[in-house]
Every structure is written in structure tokens, then in C-alpha cells.
Amino acid sequence: MLHYRDLTQEQKDKISNGCGAAKAALLIPNFIFEADCSHHDFLYWRGNTIFHKVKADTLFYYYMVKDAFKEKHYDLKVFYFLMATLYYIMVSVLGIFFFNWRKQRTKKDLINL
């Protein structure tokens, strides 16, 4: 199975754009979630079934909340938690348009990037 850690930095850059949909008119701030967003982009690129989408979204939320709770300042911790929740809701709903619903991509698919 292909994992995010298997990718070169160049491949990661081609697959991920940080937070927000690729070529979106609305820029979504990364805040402290850029690594979480990049990994989520990879899981969407890899794709496959609804199970894989739900797992990608759930992991995305888990890691954003984990990052939010690392914040030392309470007000920022609450803000980041609320943003993580908003991001999760948005990808859960709108992600159906960006998820790869075809056969799960493998290392061979990286050649065609």
C-alpha cells in the first residue's frame, strides 16, 4: 500500500496544496494545519471507496484537534479547535467532489504525476 511517507517532496507538492480545494476561488488559511491538510489531500488523491473517504476525513479531524490542543494559549486552542471542526464539516460535505472514487492509486500512479 502506498503511504504519504513514501512520496518525495516533489510528489507531495504535486498532490497537495495545503488547506482548501485545488484551484479554488476561495483561499482557505492553513493556520497550524498545513501538514494535516497535505496528508488529507494525499488520502483523497489515493482514493477508492466511501470507507476510504470517511477514514481520510476522520483522520484529518483527529490530527487537527490533536494539533489544536498542543496550543498553550487557551483562546488560540479554542479557536483552532473550532476551525478544525469547521474544516472537518466542510470536507465531509464538499469532499465528495474532490475525492478519487476510482480504483485506489498505487506507486505506479506516481510516475504519471
C-alpha positions as CSV (number, residue, x, y, z in Angstrom):
1,M,0.0,0.0,0.0
2,L,1.2,3.5,-0.8
3,H,1.8,5.8,2.2
4,Y,2.3,9.5,2.3
5,R,5.8,9.0,3.8
6,D,6.8,7.0,0.6
7,L,6.4,10.2,-1.5
8,T,9.3,12.5,-2.5
9,Q,8.8,16.2,-1.7
10,E,8.2,16.9,-5.4
11,Q,5.4,14.3,-5.4
12,K,3.9,15.7,-2.3
13,D,3.9,19.2,-3.8
14,K,2.1,17.9,-6.9
15,I,-0.6,16.1,-4.9
16,S,-1.2,18.6,-2.2
17,N,-1.9,22.3,-2.0
18,G,-2.3,22.6,1.8
19,C,-5.8,23.5,3.1
20,G,-8.5,24.2,0.6
21,A,-9.5,22.6,-2.7
22,A,-7.2,22.7,-5.7
23,K,-7.8,25.7,-7.9
24,A,-10.5,27.0,-5.5
25,A,-11.6,30.7,-5.8
26,L,-11.7,30.9,-2.0
27,L,-8.3,30.7,-0.2
28,I,-8.5,28.7,3.0
29,P,-6.0,29.6,5.7
30,N,-3.6,26.8,6.7
31,F,-3.2,28.1,10.3
32,I,-1.4,25.2,12.1
33,F,-3.0,22.5,9.9
34,E,-0.8,22.6,6.7
35,A,0.7,19.1,7.4
36,D,-2.7,17.7,8.2
37,C,-4.2,19.2,5.1
38,S,-1.4,17.9,2.9
39,H,-1.8,14.3,4.3
40,H,-5.6,14.6,3.7
41,D,-5.0,15.7,0.1
42,F,-2.9,12.6,-0.4
43,L,-5.6,10.3,1.0
44,Y,-8.1,11.9,-1.3
45,W,-5.8,11.5,-4.2
46,R,-5.2,7.9,-3.4
47,G,-9.0,7.4,-3.0
48,N,-11.2,4.4,-3.6
49,T,-14.4,3.8,-1.7
50,I,-16.7,5.7,0.8
51,F,-14.9,3.8,3.6
52,H,-11.6,5.4,2.5
53,K,-13.1,8.9,2.3
54,V,-14.6,8.6,5.8
55,K,-11.3,7.3,7.1
56,A,-9.4,10.2,5.5
57,D,-11.9,12.8,6.9
58,T,-11.8,11.2,10.4
59,L,-8.0,11.1,10.5
60,F,-7.9,14.6,9.2
61,Y,-10.1,15.8,12.1
62,Y,-8.2,13.7,14.7
63,Y,-4.9,15.2,13.8
64,M,-6.2,18.8,13.5
65,V,-7.7,18.5,17.0
66,K,-4.5,17.0,18.3
67,D,-2.6,19.9,16.9
68,A,-5.1,22.4,18.3
69,F,-4.8,21.0,21.8
70,K,-1.0,21.4,21.6
71,E,-1.5,25.2,21.6
72,K,-0.6,26.7,25.0
73,H,-2.9,29.7,24.9
74,Y,-6.4,28.8,25.8
75,D,-8.0,31.3,23.4
76,L,-6.0,30.0,20.4
77,K,-6.7,26.4,21.5
78,V,-10.4,27.1,21.3
79,F,-10.1,29.0,18.0
80,Y,-8.1,26.2,16.4
81,F,-10.5,23.6,17.7
82,L,-13.4,25.5,16.2
83,M,-11.5,25.8,12.9
84,A,-10.7,22.1,12.9
85,T,-14.4,21.3,13.4
86,L,-15.4,23.7,10.6
87,Y,-12.7,22.2,8.2
88,Y,-13.9,18.7,9.0
89,I,-17.6,19.6,8.3
90,M,-16.6,21.2,5.0
91,V,-14.5,18.2,3.8
92,S,-17.2,15.8,4.9
93,V,-19.8,17.6,2.8
94,L,-17.9,19.1,-0.1
95,G,-15.1,16.4,-0.3
96,I,-17.4,14.2,-2.4
97,F,-16.5,16.4,-5.4
98,F,-12.7,16.1,-4.9
99,F,-12.2,12.5,-3.7
100,N,-10.8,10.0,-6.2
101,W,-13.7,7.5,-6.5
102,R,-11.9,5.2,-8.9
103,K,-9.5,2.4,-8.1
104,Q,-7.1,3.1,-5.3
105,R,-3.9,4.7,-6.7
106,T,-0.6,2.9,-6.2
107,K,3.1,3.7,-6.6
108,K,2.7,3.1,-10.3
109,D,0.4,6.1,-10.4
110,L,3.1,8.4,-9.0
111,I,5.0,8.1,-12.3
112,N,2.2,9.9,-14.2
113,L,2.2,12.9,-11.9
